[in-house]
């Protein structure tokens, strides 16, 4: 897997692209000041290739669930 940073605007934005054998992933992390602290948002786009394309809806749901778990745990750790 190769991750390429495609845009970096400190301290508010980081964009990257990842190329795997069966998918491409483009994502952006943004950081915005809010009264409570900082709001982080990650938006990503996954393009499946080959056989995985047929499994798109299943992979999408699995990925969304996994991401929710990761970011919820990170929030819990940072706020502890």
HELIX and SHEET records of a PDB file:
HELIX    1   1 UNK A   50  UNK A   55  5                                   6    
HELIX    2   2 UNK A   56  UNK A   79  1                                  24    
SHEET    1   A 4 UNK A   2  UNK A   9  0                                        
SHEET    2   A 4 UNK A  13  UNK A  19 -1                                        
SHEET    3   A 4 UNK A  23  UNK A  34 -1                                        
SHEET    4   A 4 UNK A  37  UNK A  48 -1                                        
END                                                                             
